[in-house]
Amino acid sequence: MARTKEFDPDVALRAALELFWRKGYEATSLQDLVDHLGVNRGSIYATFGSKHALYLRALDRYCEDKSDVAMGVLGRPGPALPAVRDLLLLYAAESLDDPHRKGCLVTNAAVEVLPGDAQAERRVETALTELETALTGALVRARNQGELAEDADPRALARFLVTFLQGLRVIGKTADARRRLEDAVESALSLLR
């Protein structure tokens, strides 16, 4: 008779996500995962395959979660620029409120495992493109509603904002982040007025 799993794979995946996010892929050993998840090596391999496969699944889960949040903020009915502003402020607040100063797992992946990891690179590229597309949509809406100048280029502004948001997550890892992030967010928002 086959044994049933003695752990919830979704709970283990979330715990692995937190560990990879806090420590990074390379610094997280398989023993760290065993200790943190409370699951033996055999169960990790049987359920997730390898450390790398588990990392990719954790990155996928992170991207899904963050995409849902961004789409929820940017997809609200009504004026679009306040939604864009709220997203920028949300990114800043998440960075400032994180006692571990983990940054963004997508940004961390781009810095730590790219280039060289084609599977992670596809995920990073997809996440950045999805955010850019969502921001472009919100900025097109803003332009159509008269909140943004008619000659504004929503795609170029969205690309700037994606780049800005990823940089914001990097600066959020520093000790003097609050002043820098508050000033940077205000400057970025001034481009949208």
C-alpha positions in Angstrom: 0.0 0.0 0.0 1.4 3.4 -1.0 2.1 5.8 1.8 0.3 9.1 1.8 2.3 12.3 2.0 2.7 13.5 5.6 2.9 17.2 4.6 1.0 19.7 2.6 2.9 20.5 -0.6 1.4 23.9 -0.9 2.5 24.8 2.7 5.9 23.4 1.9 6.1 25.5 -1.3 5.2 28.7 0.5 7.8 27.9 3.2 10.4 27.3 0.5 9.4 30.5 -1.2 10.1 32.5 1.9 13.4 30.8 2.5 14.6 31.3 -1.1 13.4 34.9 -0.9 15.2 35.6 2.3 18.5 33.8 1.6 18.6 33.5 -2.2 18.9 30.5 -4.4 22.6 29.8 -4.0 22.8 30.4 -0.3 19.8 28.0 0.4 21.1 24.5 0.8 19.0 21.4 0.5 19.6 20.9 4.2 18.3 24.4 4.8 15.1 23.4 3.0 14.9 20.1 4.9 15.2 22.0 8.2 12.9 24.9 7.3 10.1 22.8 5.7 10.4 20.0 8.2 10.3 17.5 5.4 13.0 14.9 4.6 15.1 15.0 1.4 13.3 12.1 -0.2 9.9 13.8 0.2 11.3 17.0 -1.3 12.7 15.1 -4.3 9.5 13.0 -4.7 7.3 16.1 -4.5 9.3 18.8 -6.2 12.0 17.1 -8.1 15.2 19.0 -7.3 16.2 22.1 -5.4 16.1 24.0 -8.7 12.7 22.7 -9.6 11.4 23.7 -6.2 13.0 27.2 -6.7 11.2 27.6 -10.0 7.9 26.6 -8.5 8.5 29.0 -5.7 9.3 31.7 -8.2 6.1 30.9 -10.1 4.0 31.1 -7.0 5.6 34.5 -6.1 4.9 35.8 -9.6 1.3 34.6 -9.4 0.7 36.3 -6.1 2.3 39.6 -7.0 0.6 39.7 -10.4 -2.8 39.2 -8.7 -2.0 42.2 -6.4 -0.8 44.4 -9.2 -3.8 43.5 -11.5 -6.2 44.2 -8.6 -4.7 47.6 -7.9 -4.4 48.7 -11.6 -7.7 47.2 -12.7 -9.8 49.2 -10.3 -12.6 51.1 -12.0 -12.4 54.9 -12.0 -9.4 57.2 -12.5 -6.2 55.3 -13.5 -3.4 57.5 -12.2 -4.4 57.1 -8.6 -4.2 53.3 -9.1 -0.7 53.7 -10.6 0.3 55.9 -7.7 -1.1 53.3 -5.2 0.9 50.6 -6.9 4.1 52.6 -6.6 3.3 53.4 -2.9 2.5 49.7 -2.3 5.9 48.6 -3.6 7.6 51.2 -1.5 5.6 50.3 1.6 6.4 46.6 1.1 10.1 47.4 0.9 10.1 49.6 3.9 7.9 47.3 6.1 9.9 44.2 5.5 12.2 43.6 8.5 14.3 41.1 6.5 14.7 43.5 3.6 14.2 40.7 1.1 13.4 42.9 -1.9 11.6 41.3 -4.8 12.1 37.7 -5.6 11.9 38.4 -9.3 14.6 41.1 -9.0 16.6 38.9 -6.8 16.4 36.1 -9.4 17.4 38.5 -12.1 20.5 39.5 -10.1 21.4 36.1 -8.7 20.8 33.5 -11.4 20.7 35.4 -14.7 22.1 35.1 -17.2 22.7 31.4 -17.2 19.5 30.0 -16.0 17.1 29.9 -19.0 14.1 28.6 -17.0 14.4 31.4 -14.4 15.1 33.9 -17.1 11.8 33.1 -18.8 9.9 33.5 -15.5 11.6 36.9 -14.8 10.9 38.1 -18.3 7.3 37.0 -18.1 6.8 38.7 -14.8 8.3 42.0 -16.0 6.3 41.9 -19.2 3.0 41.2 -17.4 3.7 44.2 -15.1 4.6 46.3 -18.0 1.4 45.3 -19.9 -0.8 46.0 -16.8 0.8 49.4 -16.3 0.5 50.2 -20.1 -3.2 49.4 -19.9 -3.7 51.7 -16.9 -1.7 54.5 -18.5 -3.7 54.2 -21.8 -6.8 54.4 -19.7 -5.4 57.5 -18.0 -4.6 59.1 -21.3 -8.1 58.3 -22.7 -9.7 59.8 -19.5 -7.7 63.0 -19.8 -5.5 62.2 -16.7 -2.3 62.0 -18.8 -1.2 64.3 -21.7 -2.4 63.2 -25.2 1.2 63.0 -26.4 2.3 60.7 -23.5 3.6 57.3 -24.5 2.0 54.8 -22.1 4.3 51.9 -23.2 7.5 54.0 -22.6 6.1 55.3 -19.3 5.2 51.7 -18.3 8.7 50.5 -19.1 10.2 53.3 -17.0 7.9 52.4 -14.1 8.8 48.7 -14.3 12.5 49.6 -14.2 11.8 52.1 -11.4 9.9 49.6 -9.3 12.6 46.9 -9.6 15.2 49.5 -8.6 13.0 50.6 -5.8 13.1 47.0 -4.5 16.8 46.9 -4.6 17.2 50.2 -2.8 14.6 49.0 -0.3 17.2 46.5 0.9 19.5 49.2 2.1 19.7 50.7 5.6 18.7 54.3 4.5 15.9 53.2 2.2 13.0 55.3 3.7 14.3 58.7 2.6 15.5 57.5 -0.8 12.3 55.7 -1.6 9.9 58.5 -0.5 11.9 61.0 -2.6 12.1 58.6 -5.6 8.4 57.8 -5.6 7.5 61.4 -5.5 9.8 62.1 -8.5 8.4 59.2 -10.4 4.9 60.3 -9.8 5.7 63.8 -11.0 6.3 62.4 -14.4 2.7 61.3 -14.6 1.2 64.6 -13.7 
